Amino acid sequence: MRLPGCRMAKIELPKPVRDTLADALSGYLKDELELEVKGFDAVFLLDWIIETMGPHLYNQGLTDAQALVRKKADDFVEAIAQLEKPVRF
């Protein structure tokens, strides 16, 4: 869920990571589709993939993280409840 008026920041990767991913993309396209996409073209394609698909992947990561935090919070609540002592009047 996005708050009104909030925009997701552009996904930016460090240059060494971008270069490595662009090289991997080039290799994949060559091996699997016999397409030659190198250099600037590979980086341009990678930027497009990041811009169009990145937010979906990022949001899924956030959803997964939220589920994990909820599970851990439930575990804490349960652990605390087990610490309760019986009360007698």
N, C-alpha and C positions, 0 to 999 in steps of 0.2 A: 504494500500500500504506500502510495506517495502522498506526502503532505501537500496541501494546496500551496501553490506558489514556490514549491521546491523543485529544482531541476537536478537531475543526476549529473554529477561532474563527469566530464569526458574521461573515458578510460585511457590512461596513458601508461605506457610501459617503458622501462629504461631501454636505451638504444641497444645494448647488447642482447636483451631479451627479444626486442623487435627483430633484430638481425637474425637471431637464431630461429625464431618462428618463421620469418620470411624464407630462410633457407630450407626449413622443414617443409613449408608449403610448396616451395619450388620442387623439392625432391618428390613429394607426394604426387604433384601434378604430372611430373615426368614419368614416375614409375607406374602410376595407376591409370593415367589418362593420355600418356604420351604427348603432353603439352609442355612446351618450353616457355616458362614464365620465370624470369630472373630479374635480379637487380631492382630497379625502381618499380617495375611492373609488379613484382612480387610484394614489395612493401605497400604499394598502392592497393593491391587486392587484400592484403592483410589488414590494412587500415579500414577498408570497407567491411570486412568480416567483423572486425572489432566493433565498429560503429553500429552495424545492424544486428549482429548476433550477441555481441558482448553484454549488453544490458540484460538480455534474457538469461544468459548464463550467470551473470552477477546476481540477478534477482533470485535465481534458483539456489545459488550459494547462500544468500541471506535467509531464504526460506528453510533450507537445511540447517543452518546455524540456529535459527529461532526454534526449530523442533528440538534440537539438541539441548538448548538452554532450558526449554520447557521441561524436558525429561529430567534434566539434572535438578531443576527446581523442585519437581515432584519428588525426586529421590530425597532431597533435603527435607522437605515437608514430612515425608514418611519417616525418615530417620529421627527427626525431632519428636514426632508423635510417639515413637517407640520409647523415648526417654521419659515419657510421662509416668508418674507414680500413681497407684490407686489412692483414692481419697476416701477416708472413712469419717463418718460423722457420729 
